[in-house]
Amino acid sequence: SLMLAKAKEEWDQEQIDKQAEKERYLSERVTPLHTSGLSLSQLQDLCRELHAKVEIVDEERYDIEAKCNHNTREIKDLKLKVLDLRGKFKRPPLRRVRVSADAMLRALLGSKHKVSMDLRANLKSVKKEDTEK
């Protein structure tokens, strides 16, 4: 809970800092419009200037968007190439194979294997009387 409280404080502070940075940036970039006391021709000139600025910004946004789309397509193509270079081999699911100890020794040693490993025969047999005691 202490860590959560600290994280919340840091997040709130980060949000406040972001908002202050946004306001500072906007105050630098955007000048306030003074439309009071302007004649009709001056207002029309101001509208033309603003319209020209909007067109320039819109062109820049379109160019950046086109570059971004081009880069994402290129990244997608490169990812496909990497997958193709790795190969199209699917790993088969492994299945459990039950092999007795004799068969395994025969497979490993070949015909040299003569000793039978019957592991169950070597286990002690427990009678019911022993378990009751």
C-alpha angles and dihedrals in degrees: 000000000000091000091048091052091049091047091050091051092050092047091050091049090049091052091050091049091050092050092049091049091050092051092047092050093047092048089054097045103035119058117202116255118240106201099154115107095014122133123235094261092049091051090050091051090049090051091050091051092049091047091052091050091049090051091051092049091046091052091050091049091050092049092049091047091051091050091048092051090048091051093049090050090049092049090050091051092048091050090053090050091051090051090049092050092051090058137243097261117138117206109236117232110258116238126206111246118202111218125169120233091250093053091047093051090047090052092048100040100027118207092344090080109101104145115092115222105205099170096179092058090057093056118101116251115227119207125212092244091060093052093050091055 
